[in-house]
Structure formats: C-alpha cells, structure tokens
Amino acid sequence: MGLANWFSDFCTNIQVQDGGTISTRYKNITRRLNTDFWNTNSETSHSLYVGSYGRNTAINGFSDLDIIFELPSSLYYQYDAYSGNGQSALLQVVRSSMQKTYSTTSVSGDGQVVVVRFQDGIMFEVVPVFTNQEGSYTYPDSNNGGSWKTTNPKPEIQAIRDRNLNCNKNLVPLCRMMRIWKRKWNVPIGGLLIDTLAYQFIENYEHRDKSFIYYDYMCRDFFKWMSEQNSEQAYWKALGSGQYVYCKGLFQYKAKQCYNISLEAIRQETLNPKLEWSAKQKWREIFGNKYPE
C-alpha cells in the first residue's frame, strides 16, 4: 500500500457509519411534527438537515445532528404576540409534539432548539423556524427574555456542494480530516469555521483537482495556510451565507505544530528507501488511530 491508499482508507474510516439509524429518526421526528403542525404524515416535508451533517462534512462518532423544521407562518404571529417570551412557549409546544413519539427518550427545550437525546449518544437538535421571503429562516431564541434570530443554512450547503464538485470532490474530505485533527488535538475551532476556511483555501489551491496521492501535500499546505491566519481576527464570513462565524480560540499555533509534523512525514515518505512506517506514525500523530497503521 502506498500514500494514496493510506489517505483513501483514512477518509473511509472517518465517514459517518450509522446513516440508516439517523435517517429513521429524522423521518420519525419529521412525521410527528408534520402530523401536529401541517396535518400531513410526510416524513420529509418541511424539514432539512443542517450543520455539518447537512453540509456532508460530519465524521463518524459525531454526537449532534441539526435539523430545521418549518412551521406555518401563523404560529409566528401567534407567539410573537405573547406578552412574555413567546419564543420559550413555542419551543415547549414543539417539545410536547415530539414527546408523543419519544415518550421514553429525553426531550428538552434548550434556548434555541428542542433536543432529543438517544441512548446511543446521538443527539438531535431540532430548530423550529419560519421561512422568510429571501429563503433565510427566523427562529426563536428563548434566552434573555426571548427574541427572534435569523439563520441561512441553504446557501452554505449549496456552496460546499458546488465547490466540492469543482475541485474533484476534495473539499469534503479535507473538512472531515480537519475535524479529526480538531478532535485529536483539542483545537478550539467550530465545524462551520473549519468548513469556511477549507472552502476559502481550496478555491485557488494548485492541487485542488488531484487525487489521494496529493492529500499529504493538501494537509500540509492547509495547516500552513491556517497557521498564517490573523490571530487577532474575531470572525470570518461563512461560505455561501456570509453570516459571521466567530473564532472560539487560537487555532493557529496547533496548525503550525501539525504543519511541522507533516513536513517530517513527507520527508520520510520521499527518502530512498522510503521510511513508510515512520511516515505513517507522523500522520497518526496528527490524526490519531483512524489513520492506517
């Protein structure tokens, strides 16, 4: 096995494995909410995967799955007219609906979402929304007395889909690999910021259309690019939507550390004779035991 096989196997190892279970739960939640709010038993209407799963950048072992569910606009006016925190009341109505299906599962209203916690560790976060004319969504925030906020996930999903196709489907694997790096190195960076930075990086990257044989270079160069981001920058504009994505901490130092480790891995790969085992250990130092031995 050579370098291309190492990275191909790595990318396979980190793909979400329990898509069937996720789909069944998604359909059950959607059918329940449609029954109560739209008088239909559809398993797909009015709902959408968002977050990393919606952008197709989630990795195996992720715990939070985000869904938005569109409610009839009449409910917005009903709960907006409340004298005190109609947003909290709306979340509780959605929670009560979902408890009809998941009576023995933990279902709670939590600030902006209704959370369903399953015993296998997967947590569905359902955001009730109202559709705006331009395609964005208004959602309730019950914190600090209640308010309405706006989110716009569809352009983010479309942007990553389009760019992934335009770079030989290398963007999504890059986003997933960097989530493994985040987990292994405990990097203070959110998933949407990872996807946004990867999206920006790969746009003009010289090897964006190559195959797995260039993934060592791609990881090396992305680590370097991340390490050079302005450490004083507080936020970036998200791919597609342009919404602000705030920095959770300084990720640049750990990116620089892994850039240096990747340099050594590549050096060992290219020696004559190659030190393949040693090179793989360097990549495992960056990505952990999901990377092949």
Secondary structure, 3 states (H helix, E strand, C coil): CCHHHHHHHHHHHCCCCCHHHHHHHHHHHHHHHHHHHCCCCCCCCCEEEEHHHHHCCCCCCCCEEEEEEECCHHHHHHHHCCCCCHHHHHHHHHHHHHHHHCCCCEEEEECCEEEEECCCCCEEEEEEEEECCCCCEEEEECHHHCEEEEECHHHHHHHHHHHHHHCCCCHHHHHHHHHHHHHHHCCCCCHHHHHHHHHHHHHCCCCCCCCHHHHHHHHHHHHHHHHCCCCCCCEEECCCCCCEEECCCCCHHHHHHHHHHHHHHHHHHCCCCCCHHHHHHHHHHHHHHHCCC
